[in-house]
């Protein structure tokens, strides 16, 4: 299960990085990459939550789960305030990405 969690988060991070890069170059993106990015992240958070709540206690996994939840809240917030005619605010994108990367490093550190 740990390998699946890491693989899904790696996919979400790679798609998020491509979204950030394409968003700065083109400004407007399609809907497929953001949908797969969010779906992969939700699936990974769900698996990690299952691992946290049913497995043995692990402070690293608990901390990573909390940080990933904060990252998801930030992503939903960006989606809620995003206007179709403007690119997303890069400060929020950077904060969302930084929180996700820190959470991923905490997760990998706990393995």
C-alpha positions as CSV (number, residue, x, y, z in Angstrom):
1,X,0.0,0.0,0.0
2,X,2.9,2.4,0.7
3,X,4.2,2.0,-2.8
4,X,0.7,2.9,-4.2
5,X,0.5,6.0,-2.0
6,X,4.0,7.2,-3.1
7,X,3.2,6.4,-6.8
8,X,-0.1,8.4,-6.7
9,X,1.5,11.3,-4.9
10,X,4.4,11.3,-7.4
11,X,1.9,11.4,-10.3
12,X,0.1,14.3,-8.6
13,X,3.3,16.2,-8.1
14,X,4.5,15.6,-11.7
15,X,1.1,16.7,-13.1
16,X,1.1,19.7,-10.7
17,X,4.5,20.8,-11.9
18,X,3.5,20.5,-15.5
19,X,0.3,22.5,-14.7
20,X,2.4,25.2,-13.1
21,X,4.8,25.3,-16.1
22,X,2.2,25.3,-18.7
23,X,0.1,27.8,-16.8
24,X,3.0,30.3,-16.8
25,X,3.7,29.8,-20.5
26,X,0.2,29.6,-21.9
27,X,-2.0,31.1,-19.2
28,X,-5.1,29.0,-20.1
29,X,-5.2,25.2,-19.8
30,X,-7.6,22.5,-20.6
31,X,-9.5,20.6,-17.9
32,X,-7.9,17.1,-18.3
33,X,-4.6,17.7,-16.5
34,X,-6.1,19.5,-13.5
35,X,-8.8,16.8,-13.2
36,X,-6.2,14.0,-13.2
37,X,-4.0,16.0,-10.8
38,X,-6.8,16.5,-8.3
39,X,-8.2,12.9,-8.8
40,X,-4.8,11.3,-8.2
41,X,-4.2,13.5,-5.1
42,X,-7.6,12.6,-3.7
43,X,-7.0,8.9,-4.3
44,X,-3.5,9.2,-2.6
45,X,-4.9,11.1,0.4
46,X,-7.7,8.6,0.8
47,X,-5.2,5.7,0.8
48,X,-2.9,7.6,3.2
49,X,-6.0,8.3,5.4
50,X,-6.9,4.6,5.4
51,X,-3.3,3.8,6.4
52,X,-3.3,6.4,9.2
53,X,-6.6,5.4,10.7
54,X,-6.3,1.6,10.4
55,X,-2.5,1.0,10.6
56,X,-0.1,1.2,13.5
57,X,0.6,4.7,14.8
58,X,3.3,6.5,12.8
59,X,3.9,10.2,13.6
60,X,5.5,10.7,10.1
61,X,2.4,9.4,8.3
62,X,0.1,11.4,10.6
63,X,2.0,14.6,9.9
64,X,2.1,13.9,6.2
65,X,-1.6,13.3,6.2
66,X,-2.3,16.6,7.9
67,X,0.0,18.5,5.6
68,X,-1.6,16.9,2.5
69,X,-5.0,17.9,3.8
70,X,-3.8,21.5,4.1
71,X,-2.5,21.2,0.6
72,X,-5.9,19.9,-0.7
73,X,-7.7,22.7,1.1
74,X,-5.4,25.1,-0.7
75,X,-6.1,23.5,-4.0
76,X,-9.8,23.7,-3.5
77,X,-9.5,27.3,-2.5
78,X,-7.5,28.1,-5.7
79,X,-10.2,26.3,-7.7
80,X,-12.9,28.3,-6.0
81,X,-11.4,31.7,-6.5
82,X,-10.0,31.1,-10.0
83,X,-11.5,33.3,-12.7
84,X,-11.6,31.8,-16.2
85,X,-10.2,34.8,-17.9
86,X,-7.1,35.1,-15.7
87,X,-4.2,32.8,-14.8
88,X,-4.1,31.7,-11.2
89,X,-2.2,33.8,-8.6
90,X,1.3,32.5,-8.6
91,X,1.7,33.1,-4.9
92,X,-1.1,30.7,-4.1
93,X,0.3,28.2,-6.7
94,X,3.7,28.4,-5.0
95,X,2.3,27.9,-1.5
96,X,0.2,25.0,-2.7
97,X,3.2,23.4,-4.3
98,X,5.5,24.0,-1.4
99,X,3.1,22.5,1.1
100,X,2.6,19.5,-1.1
101,X,6.4,18.9,-1.6
102,X,7.0,19.3,2.2
103,X,4.2,16.8,2.9
104,X,5.7,14.4,0.3
105,X,9.1,14.6,1.9
106,X,7.6,14.0,5.4
107,X,5.8,10.9,3.9
108,X,8.9,9.5,2.3
109,X,11.0,10.3,5.5
110,X,8.6,8.1,7.5
111,X,9.0,5.1,5.3
